[in-house]
């Protein structure tokens, strides 16, 4: 399964919770079923990618704020060569509007 992004957070001494952002969500579900792995979700987040420049994340948040989108978590990284990736989590009922506001396709964030 091709992943665009993921995060891992410990949830106990021998446990971790993973948030996976697959290129093809249906393939992830099929592979998880075949491996007898339980998936939860989907949880609603968008992967925003762009040029790493001063104010890039502020502009993203400004657009979401103006559209009354409530961001409750986010994670960003840079590739060190001028690009960034930014995961922005929002409420399910605001997901489609957030994708539209940022000019992203909701099926492929």
C-alpha angles and dihedrals in degrees: 000000000000110000122202091192143341140185129203125201126181112242099178141350092287102018138081133183117220127201107203126196106193126191087226113030094190091056091051090052092048093048092046090051091049091050091045092241120150117230125196125202146344094238115194117251136134127219108220116191128185150123114316102239136142110284097012095127093040089057091051091051092044091056092047092047091051089051090050093244113158110220109200100175140004141179127195137189137177126214091220090240101081105286134095140198121209127187112205120189122203140161117289093243090056097045100095092044091049091051090049092047091054094041094245130140108244091216093056112035 
